[in-house]
Amino acid sequence: MKGILWGNFRLLLRKPGPFLSTTIICMAFAFLLGQSSFTKVEVPVYSSLPEGELNSIIKDLNQSDSFAFVVEDENIVKNKVAEASAEAGIFLEDSFFTLYHAGSTENYHLINRYVENIYLKRVKEKAVTELAINPNEAKEQLDQAAEKQLVELSVASYTDDNQWTYDQGLQSLFGFVLFFSIYTVAFSVVGILREKQMGIWDRLILSPTSKVEMYAGNLLYSFIIGYVQIALIFVVFKYGAGVNFYGSFGKTFILIIPYLFAIVALSIFLTGVVKTIGQFNAIIPLISVSFAMLGGAYWPIELVTSEILTVLSKVVPITYGMELLKGATISGLSYSELLYPISILILMGVVLMGIGIRLMESRHI
């Protein structure tokens, strides 16, 4: 089994093109469709303040998760606003600001409200320090008070089964990751069929390697590269694009295991059904796209109102994969609360893998 694994990885290193292309395409689709959640709205600003005071204001402003304030020349700021390449521009002073805008948009009001709150906080702190006997000590006390919470608050909300939470960034990320992983896993599993047609499988049977080890080596390889691909994409979006996983980043690495197991089993089942590589290449795009639409990879499944499509989604692995990932991140569910989709995926995997291997062994290729 180790030899089969090593041989497959060496072939991957020799021809990494398909693996890299599907990974890059998946990242591109996920980023473009979830771009509004991954990127901040850039707001150009200019000022006549000294560099130290300006940097202090910019530091306070850039604490936002939605806006990025960038210092530019006055003419550049006004030109950007006039050409509508920026929704707003700001002239910053010590105790007031002037907001330039070409039209009233939703972001304009949010920017105005956010900057007002920052300036109001700065004016209050400045007034306190100026009235204090020791301004430096007062400043330190204010900084310490900002770090320490005088009152601990907890927020709780009630939701029923008819309510759901939507995160565009995670929806596109999880959807396309689960969708493209089908291609990665399936086209590696079909290598078994290719080896049988080329006679390599018969040669391996004559070796000391058992059939169990032959199947285990190939299927484990398919699982590993699928897992590596998903993990790589998650890491890039977490630390590169700053995607919020709601504190469940590590949990997602565990929850993709039952989904990948089901996809590996589905791939070996399809390999046992088809007779040629061409048939397999034709059926995989049909299956993967259909599963993505039914399982809520392209759009939230909660938006689907058709009872027929809802029933069909119950037999699609992507449905339960999305339920696991979104449940762990957006909904903050524990492992025990996610046992149902986990058990369904494992059941799918066991049944499909058993049937698939039986089909492959029952006919001679």
Helices and strands as residue ranges (DSSP letters): H 2-14, H 17-33, H 35-38, E 41-47, H 51-61, E 67-71, H 74-82, E 89-92, E 97-100, H 106-131, H 135-147, H 168-189, H 191-198, H 200-206, H 211-239, H 249-273, H 277-295, G 301-303, H 307-313, H 317-329, G 336-338, H 339-362
